[in-house]
Amino acid sequence: MALAQPEPGGVLAGQIAPRTDPRGGPLRGTLATTACMETLQVGYLHAVAAAAGCSLSQPFPDNGIDWHVSHGAPEHVVDDEVTVKVQLKATYQVPPSPAGPTFGFTLDNEHLVKLARSPVAVHKILVVMLVPRERDQWLSAGHDRLDLRHCCYWTNLAGHPVTGRRRTTVRIPTTRIFDDRALCEIMTRVGSGGTP
């Protein structure tokens, strides 16, 4: 028995002219860029959590925290599984590989108060993703990898003061790249009874 092979270019190749964006490239959907940025950063978080051996849950309803990340290990002192709350943000207003030890990111004061509360039963971190302005530059795929651009950085804002009238700019350390190793280190510190 022979199996049919897919036609090169898809079933309708040659029957329908490919549609492209007027600026060139594939025809992308009309979903708002900010909504797409949220989806991209969730994909980044899922990839990091998977590589770190962590589970994810999304609070419902969302009360100002996007995700709960849990890490189980018998070496943890406080419990066999520890959890950190994660707030995700994304921006294209900061260039990739920011110069200097930190970059500024502005939060609504109400949101900062929630992230800065201390002490807490479950620690919180802010994860900020820097993305290119144009969606066609967000990722590239090859046979050996999928590259997401540009990068996520994390910080613990516990105890951070509110300094603006309605919004406060916080400083995000450029040394705190959010990847699987960073997440494992965060969870190890929390599992030992420390802070992220």
DANORFEN-V405903 format. One record per residue. N is the residue number from 0. RES is the residue in one small letter. BURIAL is 1 if it has 16 or more other ideal C-beta (glycine too) atoms within 10 Angstrom, else 0. Layout:
N_RES_BURIAL, N_RES_BURIAL
This chain:
0_m_0, 1_a_0, 2_l_0, 3_a_0, 4_q_0, 5_p_0, 6_e_0, 7_p_0, 8_g_0, 9_g_0, 10_v_0, 11_l_0, 12_a_0, 13_g_0, 14_q_0, 15_i_0, 16_a_0, 17_p_0, 18_r_0, 19_t_0, 20_d_0, 21_p_0, 22_r_0, 23_g_0, 24_g_0, 25_p_0, 26_l_0, 27_r_0, 28_g_0, 29_t_0, 30_l_0, 31_a_0, 32_t_0, 33_t_0, 34_a_0, 35_c_1, 36_m_1, 37_e_1, 38_t_0, 39_l_1, 40_q_1, 41_v_1, 42_g_0, 43_y_1, 44_l_1, 45_h_0, 46_a_0, 47_v_1, 48_a_1, 49_a_0, 50_a_0, 51_a_1, 52_g_0, 53_c_1, 54_s_0, 55_l_1, 56_s_0, 57_q_0, 58_p_0, 59_f_0, 60_p_0, 61_d_0, 62_n_0, 63_g_0, 64_i_1, 65_d_1, 66_w_1, 67_h_1, 68_v_1, 69_s_0, 70_h_1, 71_g_0, 72_a_0, 73_p_0, 74_e_0, 75_h_1, 76_v_0, 77_v_0, 78_d_0, 79_d_0, 80_e_0, 81_v_1, 82_t_1, 83_v_1, 84_k_1, 85_v_1, 86_q_1, 87_l_1, 88_k_1, 89_a_1, 90_t_0, 91_y_1, 92_q_0, 93_v_1, 94_p_0, 95_p_0, 96_s_0, 97_p_1, 98_a_0, 99_g_0, 100_p_0, 101_t_0, 102_f_1, 103_g_0, 104_f_1, 105_t_0, 106_l_1, 107_d_0, 108_n_0, 109_e_0, 110_h_1, 111_l_1, 112_v_1, 113_k_1, 114_l_1, 115_a_1, 116_r_0, 117_s_0, 118_p_0, 119_v_0, 120_a_0, 121_v_0, 122_h_1, 123_k_1, 124_i_1, 125_l_1, 126_v_1, 127_v_1, 128_m_1, 129_l_1, 130_v_1, 131_p_0, 132_r_0, 133_e_0, 134_r_1, 135_d_0, 136_q_0, 137_w_1, 138_l_0, 139_s_0, 140_a_0, 141_g_0, 142_h_0, 143_d_0, 144_r_0, 145_l_0, 146_d_0, 147_l_1, 148_r_0, 149_h_1, 150_c_1, 151_c_1, 152_y_1, 153_w_1, 154_t_1, 155_n_1, 156_l_1, 157_a_1, 158_g_0, 159_h_1, 160_p_0, 161_v_0, 162_t_0, 163_g_0, 164_r_0, 165_r_0, 166_r_0, 167_t_1, 168_t_0, 169_v_1, 170_r_0, 171_i_1, 172_p_0, 173_t_0, 174_t_0, 175_r_1, 176_i_0, 177_f_1, 178_d_0, 179_d_0, 180_r_0, 181_a_1, 182_l_1, 183_c_1, 184_e_0, 185_i_1, 186_m_1, 187_t_0, 188_r_1, 189_v_1, 190_g_1, 191_s_0, 192_g_0, 193_g_0, 194_t_0, 195_p_1
